[in-house]
């Protein structure tokens, strides 16, 4: 009499999937065979020793709980970091808005930006500033290329310092390896009235693949605060 060959995943044509499907759709099986649960022995992931099904389930639950705890701790850490960033951004904004003299607002803004966000170097130029501020460092002339480049930016530029004119505005241009160039705009128009530059000796601080949403917010706040320095529209 011929016998059906044994399946590598079961016995005589019954596969593991068949067994799993049967048990999943027959909840009363283990109630009728409660002694089977107590007799099942599985290998432990910790040392390979044999453990009961209940012990193995407890191990699995512990591992799952550990993973959940790690995710919760990560969420808490991210939340704390976001709160800290929001607090620094709040202090930066207040410093810009509360400048005792409007003419000092750009300088105070740069100082607060460097202090709160640990920016090694920062500089700014406003080429549309009113004549009353013409002697201020931030109102010094810039080339037409800088103005055109700033107006062409839809997002802040982040990347290596490849000889940008804006790097010269920093105290130690030779020591700047990476830059963030943030255009300043008044309203929704495409034309920029200034450019904020952040520099770092770390070539990875401002990389081309980094997110720019936060830098965009910095630019929006700076634009709103410094637009009061602009010359009246003709």
C-alpha positions in Angstrom: 0.0 0.0 0.0 1.4 3.3 -1.1 1.7 6.1 1.5 1.6 9.8 0.9 5.1 11.2 1.2 5.6 13.2 4.4 5.6 17.0 3.9 8.7 18.9 5.1 6.2 21.1 7.0 3.8 18.6 8.3 2.8 14.9 8.3 1.3 13.0 5.3 0.1 16.1 3.5 -0.9 18.1 6.5 1.1 21.3 6.6 1.9 23.6 9.4 -0.4 26.1 7.8 -3.3 23.6 8.1 -2.5 23.0 11.7 -2.3 26.7 12.5 -5.6 27.4 10.6 -7.3 24.6 12.5 -6.2 25.8 15.9 -7.1 29.4 15.0 -10.6 28.4 14.1 -11.1 25.8 16.9 -10.8 27.8 20.1 -12.1 25.0 22.2 -9.3 22.6 21.3 -7.0 23.7 24.2 -9.9 23.8 26.6 -10.5 20.1 25.8 -6.8 19.3 25.9 -5.6 21.6 28.7 -2.9 19.2 29.7 -1.3 19.7 26.3 -0.4 23.3 27.1 1.4 22.3 30.2 3.4 19.6 28.4 4.6 21.7 25.5 8.3 22.5 25.7 10.0 25.2 23.6 13.6 26.3 23.3 14.4 29.5 25.1 16.0 32.4 23.2 18.3 32.8 26.2 20.7 29.9 26.2 18.7 27.4 24.2 17.3 25.5 27.3 13.8 24.1 27.1 11.0 26.1 28.7 7.2 25.8 29.0 4.9 27.5 26.6 3.8 29.9 29.4 7.5 30.8 30.0 8.1 31.3 26.3 5.0 33.6 26.1 6.2 35.6 29.1 9.6 36.0 27.4 7.9 37.3 24.3 5.7 39.7 26.3 8.8 41.0 28.1 10.6 41.6 24.8 7.5 43.4 23.4 7.2 45.5 26.6 10.9 46.4 26.4 10.4 47.6 22.8 7.4 49.6 23.8 9.3 51.2 26.7 12.1 52.2 24.3 9.6 53.8 21.9 7.9 55.7 24.8 11.3 57.0 26.0 12.2 58.0 22.5 8.9 59.9 22.2 9.5 61.6 25.5 13.1 62.6 24.5 11.8 64.0 21.2 9.1 65.9 23.0 11.6 67.4 25.4 13.9 68.4 22.5 11.0 70.1 20.8 10.0 72.0 23.9 13.7 73.2 24.3 13.8 74.3 20.7 10.5 76.2 21.0 11.8 77.9 24.2 15.0 79.0 22.3 13.0 80.2 19.4 10.7 82.2 21.7 13.7 83.9 23.4 15.2 84.7 20.0 11.9 86.3 18.8 11.5 88.4 22.0 15.1 89.7 21.7 14.4 90.8 18.1 11.1 92.4 19.0 12.3 94.1 22.2 15.5 95.8 20.8 15.8 99.2 22.6 16.8 100.8 19.3 15.5 99.7 16.0 19.0 100.3 14.5 20.4 97.7 16.9 17.9 95.0 16.0 20.1 93.1 13.4 23.1 93.0 15.8 21.0 91.9 18.8 19.3 89.3 16.6 22.6 87.8 15.5 23.9 87.7 19.0 20.8 85.9 20.3 20.8 83.5 17.3 24.4 82.5 18.0 23.8 82.1 21.8 20.5 80.2 21.7 21.3 77.9 18.8 25.1 77.6 19.2 25.8 79.0 15.8 29.6 79.7 15.5 29.3 82.6 13.1 26.4 84.7 11.8 26.1 87.7 9.5 23.5 89.7 7.7 23.0 92.3 4.9 20.0 94.4 4.2 20.3 96.1 0.8 16.9 97.8 1.0 17.5 99.5 4.4 16.4 103.1 4.8 19.0 105.9 4.3 19.0 106.5 8.1 20.8 103.2 8.6 23.3 103.5 5.7 26.3 103.6 8.0 25.4 100.4 9.9 27.4 97.3 9.1 24.4 95.4 8.0 23.5 98.1 5.4 26.8 98.0 3.5 26.7 97.4 -0.2 26.5 93.9 -1.8 26.9 92.8 -5.3 24.0 92.4 -7.8 24.8 88.6 -7.8 24.1 88.3 -4.1 20.8 90.1 -4.5 19.8 87.9 -7.5 20.9 84.8 -5.7 18.9 85.6 -2.5 15.8 86.4 -4.6 16.1 83.1 -6.4 16.1 81.0 -3.2 12.7 79.5 -2.4 14.2 77.7 0.5 17.3 78.3 2.6 20.5 77.1 1.0 22.6 74.7 3.0 25.9 73.3 1.9 29.7 73.6 1.6 31.3 77.1 1.6 32.5 77.3 -2.0 33.6 80.9 -2.0 30.3 82.6 -1.4 30.4 86.4 -1.1 28.2 86.1 2.0 30.9 84.2 3.8 33.0 87.4 3.8 30.4 89.0 6.1 31.5 86.6 8.9 34.3 87.3 11.3 36.4 84.4 10.2 35.5 83.6 6.6 38.5 81.3 6.2 37.3 79.1 9.0 33.8 78.5 7.6 33.3 75.0 6.1 29.6 75.0 5.7 26.9 77.7 5.3 23.2 78.3 5.6 22.0 81.2 3.5 18.5 82.4 4.4 16.7 84.9 2.2 14.7 87.7 3.9 11.5 88.8 2.3 8.8 91.4 3.0 5.4 89.9 2.3 4.8 87.3 -0.4 6.8 88.9 -3.1 9.7 87.1 -4.8 12.3 89.9 -4.3 14.5 89.5 -1.2 15.5 92.6 0.8 18.3 90.9 2.7 20.3 87.7 3.4 21.0 86.0 6.7 24.1 83.8 6.7 25.1 81.2 9.3 28.6 79.6 9.2 30.3 76.7 10.9 33.8 75.1 10.8 32.0 71.8 10.8 31.4 70.7 7.1 28.4 68.6 8.2 26.6 71.3 10.3 24.8 72.7 7.2 24.6 69.9 4.7 22.7 69.8 1.4 20.4 67.0 2.5 19.3 68.5 5.8 15.8 69.7 6.5 15.3 73.5 6.1 11.9 73.9 7.8 13.4 75.3 11.0 15.7 77.7 9.1 12.7 78.9 7.1 11.0 79.8 10.3 14.1 81.7 11.5 14.0 83.6 8.2 10.3 84.4 8.5 10.8 85.8 12.0 13.9 87.8 11.0 12.1 89.2 8.0 9.1 90.3 10.1 11.3 91.9 12.7 13.8 93.6 10.3 11.3 94.8 7.7 10.8 97.9 9.9 14.3 99.0 8.8 13.4 99.1 5.1 13.2 102.3 3.1 9.6 103.3 2.2 8.4 102.0 -1.2 8.6 104.6 -3.9 
